Amino acid sequence: MFFQQIINGITLGSIYALTAVGYTMVFGILELVNFSHGSVYMFGAFLCLTLMTALGLGFFPAFIISIVITGMLGIVIDRLALLPLRRKNAPKVASLISTIGISIFLQNLVMVMWGSETKNFPLALNLGHIQFNSFRISYLQMIILLTSLILMMGLTLLVKKTKIGKAMRATAQNMEAAKLMGINVNLIITFTFFLGAALATVAGVMVGMYYQSVDPMMGFMAGLKAFAAAVLGGIGVLPGAILGGLIIGVSETLAAGYIHSGYRDAIAFAILIAVLLIKPTGLLGQKVQKKV
Amino acid sequence: MKKVFVFSLLMMVVLSVLLAGCSTETAAAPDATEEITIAVAAPLSGDYAQYGNAFRRATELKAEEINAAGGILGKELKLTFLDDRNDAREATNVAQRLVGDKKVLGVIGHFSSTASLAASSVYEEGGLVQLSPTTSHPDFTKQGQYMFRNINTQAVEAPIAADMVVNLMDKKRIAVIYINNDWGITARDHFVEAAEALGGEIVAEETFIGGQTQDFTSTLTSIHSKNPDIIFLGTFYAETGMIAQQMKQLGYDYPLAGLSSLYNEELIKLAGDAVEGLYMTSNFFPGDERPAAKEFVDKFRDAHGQVPNQFAAVAYESLGMLAGAIETAGEDRAAIRNELAKIADYEGVTGSITFSKDRDVIKEMSIIKIQNGEFVIAQ
């Protein structure tokens, strides 16, 4: 039972990690806690499902189209709800509230468009499992963990090694100075939002498939847990999102399995608070110089 | 440009002729100048809109039948629909409005225990009948003298389910998973008590937060270590789909049983063969062979193009009972209440209905199961 619980925990953790990678990337670039991430994640999953069921597309074409469309939705969100605030130099908290508004708007939009019922998501990648003596691992579980690792590494390379990554880091450090150096700051931010929404879709679709169901509220708790995972690992630090996700997933599972299923979230968040009390920047976070 | 304009003008003329044609056809049979008003208060928008709309479709159907048969006291029955959005505060507002409107003689509603309980004190004070088709919380009818319900409380249903598990399915070692809210806890308490009295043994009790918990693997793994004969679910269909799927993915194969809350076609779509063989209690089953039920299902299907669910069934017969009470009592709120309380052996679509002195009902329940991807009668 113990091994199975650990596997359960790692899978749950890699789901949180997958969602948290997108969260932490947007924060790393814009210093914006993007609360619409969970809703975009849900929207991506619904879109992929609709493309598969209503248009009869195969899983991979539907997956890719939904990533692109949801990515564009990310750009629209930025243009409509966040860019006007940046133009007016509104305080950061205004943008944060704006993302909460977007989140509620998206949830209601999906309810109106697709109804509020829980819907079945087909298990398109049914690859079976490996049976060990007392426990089993499915290939889908491994794919979820691998996807989050690959995305984390890919994003790290993108941010650290490419030209656009350099521009992203410059924008993160100082928007005005980056503008003076000839960087098209708005384009960089647009790109960041595209990437964030695309990552959310990858996570939403994988999770929808793993649980074989999607519902309009699925992004709420997932977003909160992913945010907690990102903070635990050190927000803005990509490997931190993976580590944070795994710790929350495993501790939650063990709490539910060995202590009491009613206290699973309470115990997971108690661990989060304890870590932050000891290391306020998160496990892998470093003290950043405050911008002036 | 001009063509488009001419075309749209033409369309408008055609449409207005058509509409005018409709309006002349719908003259009501009973005396339309005098009306009897009954209110239906339910969530017509928001998360629970599907349930409110089941109320609406069923009561509209019943009202049509009543009017076709000459109305109530020779007057046309008019329904007025109010949306409480399944919100306790909104339900109270709705109740306030209805109590103040002297034309309203009775209320069918509300949907959830939360909304019904919140609104009950207003109805009690205004002396207006509140007949809820679906409120199963034990405290509801204790709020006053004007509260009625047309559904079994968990005190009735859970022991039936316990009998189903222990005797019909012959499973003694039972693991329970229940939703952590008022309803789930009440269901668990009554089920556990009854199952133990029948000789069953509860080997595990696990809970979760509805609408938030998606991952049941840890719960299922720890249940597996207790080696039960069966898993009993005090849950709704959405999480039941996830529980069944995840159980299958983990490679565990336990029989499942649950309450009438699981009855939804979506469950089979959600979980496919993972819920094959699941047993549950049921208030109303569309495949029911009794004539009253059959007739209702056929009429509903003709009117709305879909099979009615249990929520539609209980709303349909609730309106029937209330209309009957008004027919005998006349247009007086207190007299209607007293008449309704006397109802015994009313032949409804879910079976025979009698109100107890506490204005609760005790109804028979059928046992259904999922077989070859369909709900069928098990007993």
Interface residues (C-beta under 8 A of the other chain):
Chain A: M1 Q4 Q5 N8 G9 T11 L12 M111 G115 S116 E117 T118 K119 N120 H129 Q131 R136 S138 V207 Y211 Q212 S213 D215 M217 M218 F220 M221 A222 E252 T253 L254 A256 G257 Y258 S261 G262 R264 D265
Chain B: G46 D47 Y48 A49 Q50 N180 E206 T207 F208 I209 G211 Q212 T213 Q214 D215 T217 S218 T219 T221 S222 H224 S225 Y237 A238 G241 M242 Q245 Q246 Q249 L250 G251 E266 K269 L270 A271 G272
